[in-house]
Amino acid sequence: MTRYHVAVLALAILGMGAGGATPSFYDMKTQTLLGKPADLGEFRGKVTLVVNVASYCGYTPQYKGLEALHRELKDKGFAVLGFPSNDFGEQEPGTAEEIATFCKRTYDVTFPMFSKVETSGAHQSPIYKFLGASGHLPQWNFAKYVIGKDGTVRAFFPSEVTPEDPKLRKAISEALAAK
């Protein structure tokens, strides 16, 4: 592999694209909750809502609203993407299998779930490094990022903003209507 190919690969992993292109969330790769490779490029051209989730949080009942939002809009080019995190109050201590079972049994979650991440700090995931470049990092579980069709962060909402909140719904609608 040449230096050029190594550099392009490194940029792709960091979500920076080749040739100085504007970084896109959809250039990134990660893993599914159960450890299989996942290419976020699968969502290119769609609007996504990225959420750092946790099973033992006061905001955990938001899973119900997130799932309803996902089901309501999935045929309109939208998806909720869940990224479990144990960063805040150690409220996501489970294994991938435990998290998957909890989400399915308790909230019948069908939206894509990815591997557990660190949202900040020395071991911050590349996903949250990219999201944090928007000027916002989660201060607690269930922070939400609206990602446009082009893979850029269009809006950020803190944990207390529920999936039903009109401000969040408006941001999603505007992103869906954008070219």
C-alpha atoms as one frame of an Amber mdcrd trajectory, in Angstrom:
protein
   0.000   0.000   0.000   1.410   3.390  -0.981   1.624   6.397   1.365  -1.177
   8.017  -0.625  -3.490   5.013  -0.024  -2.598   4.990   3.679  -3.391   8.725
   3.904  -6.716   8.312   2.074  -7.620   5.397   4.338  -6.731   7.419   7.454
  -8.843  10.355   6.256 -11.764   8.071   5.514 -11.554   6.532   8.987 -11.559
  10.001  10.503 -14.468  10.999   8.277 -12.520  13.627   6.360 -12.904  12.423
   2.789 -10.151  12.559   0.198  -8.918  15.541  -1.745  -9.809  18.096   0.916
 -13.541  17.430   0.566 -15.823  18.681   3.297 -16.013  16.044   6.023 -19.184
  13.994   6.051 -20.620  11.871   8.809 -21.467   9.394   6.074 -17.782   8.879
   5.188 -17.208   7.191   8.551 -17.047   3.540   9.407 -17.833   1.933  12.747
 -19.246  -1.320  14.112 -22.759  -2.500  14.781 -23.736  -3.142  18.370 -22.902
  -6.807  17.880 -19.445  -6.070  16.446 -19.960  -6.335  12.695 -18.394  -3.697
  10.414 -20.754  -0.838   9.625 -20.387   1.796   6.933 -22.319   4.976   7.729
 -22.263   5.633   3.974 -25.357   3.433   3.944 -27.230   6.523   5.221 -25.815
   8.989   2.672 -28.669  11.005   1.171 -30.828  10.427   4.248 -31.374  12.490
   7.369 -30.279  10.805  10.576 -30.717  11.504  14.262 -27.622  10.387  16.186
 -28.256   9.737  19.883 -25.941   8.607  22.703 -28.155   6.130  24.530 -28.038
   4.374  27.903 -30.179   1.660  29.488 -30.221   2.916  33.096 -30.877   6.647
  32.773 -33.803   8.861  33.680 -34.011   9.648  29.956 -34.088   5.958  28.917
 -37.879   6.093  28.276 -36.988   8.306  25.287 -36.261   5.027  23.479 -40.042
   4.754  22.999 -40.250   8.135  21.252 -37.073   7.515  19.257 -38.474   4.233
  17.970 -41.812   5.883  17.098 -39.960   8.666  15.234 -37.858   6.104  13.366
 -40.900   4.075  12.316 -42.870   7.165  11.324 -40.176   8.656   9.082 -38.036
   5.722   7.900 -39.838   5.551   4.544 -39.209   9.288   4.024 -35.401   9.021
   4.081 -34.805   9.202   7.838 -33.194   6.967  10.463 -32.427   7.119  14.163
 -28.914   5.845  14.960 -28.180   4.764  18.541 -24.691   4.847  20.037 -24.615
   3.378  23.558 -22.301   5.174  25.968 -21.300   4.541  29.564 -19.823   8.050
  29.931 -22.440   9.592  32.185 -23.175   8.036  35.557 -22.037   4.627  34.264
 -25.620   4.113  33.064 -24.714   1.765  30.197 -22.542  -0.889  31.857 -23.904
  -3.855  29.902 -22.353  -5.965  27.202 -23.444  -5.521  23.612 -25.730  -8.547
  23.933 -27.311  -7.192  27.148 -27.909  -3.794  25.537 -29.455  -5.383  22.431
 -31.725  -7.608  24.519 -32.820  -4.719  26.754 -33.622  -2.475  23.770 -35.570
  -5.160  21.922 -37.519  -6.503  24.921 -38.286  -3.194  26.609 -38.794  -0.801
  23.665 -38.912  -3.051  20.567 -36.059  -1.009  19.085 -35.649  -1.589  15.354
 -33.425   1.398  14.531 -29.707   0.713  13.988 -27.596   0.433  17.115 -23.827
   0.703  17.017 -20.948  -0.270  19.295 -20.537   1.447  22.634 -18.610   4.720
  22.333 -16.901   7.331  24.443 -18.299  10.754  23.645 -15.328  12.744  24.980
 -11.965  12.378  26.670  -8.755  10.630  25.767 -10.551   7.672  24.130 -13.237
   9.700  22.331 -14.630   7.812  19.377 -14.047   9.224  15.881 -17.845   9.492
  15.579 -18.045  11.911  18.506 -14.867  13.695  17.468 -16.651  14.494  14.209
 -19.911  15.436  15.963 -18.055  17.541  18.541 -16.537  19.641  15.754 -20.023
  21.205  15.554 -19.247  22.908  18.868 -21.485  20.599  20.889 -20.701  17.480
  22.877 -23.194  15.578  25.013 -23.368  16.672  28.625 -25.469  13.595  29.460
 -27.165  10.593  27.836 -29.706  11.052  25.027 -28.156  14.135  23.418 -29.290
  14.374  19.799 -27.648  15.467  16.545 -29.651  16.004  13.366 -27.393  15.038
  10.451 -28.384  16.324   7.010 -28.440  14.394   3.753 -24.942  15.733   3.037
 -23.538  14.292   6.277 -23.131  17.609   8.124 -24.467  18.395  11.580 -27.554
  20.569  11.108 -28.748  20.811  14.732 -27.948  19.686  18.262 -30.407  19.088
  21.085 -29.532  18.333  24.714 -30.869  15.338  26.623 -34.017  16.955  27.972
 -35.347  17.605  24.450 -37.600  14.633  23.763 -38.213  12.975  20.385 -41.687
  14.550  20.402 -40.416  18.116  20.958 -41.634  20.487  18.200 -38.151  22.087
  17.884 -36.544  18.710  17.158 -39.352  17.713  14.799 -38.975  21.031  12.944
 -35.209  20.537  12.538 -35.800  17.040  11.141 -38.507  18.302   8.744 -36.258
  21.097   7.509 -33.392  18.663   6.953 -35.689  16.296   5.047 -36.920  19.176
   2.859 -33.392  20.396   2.053 -31.846  19.470  -1.292
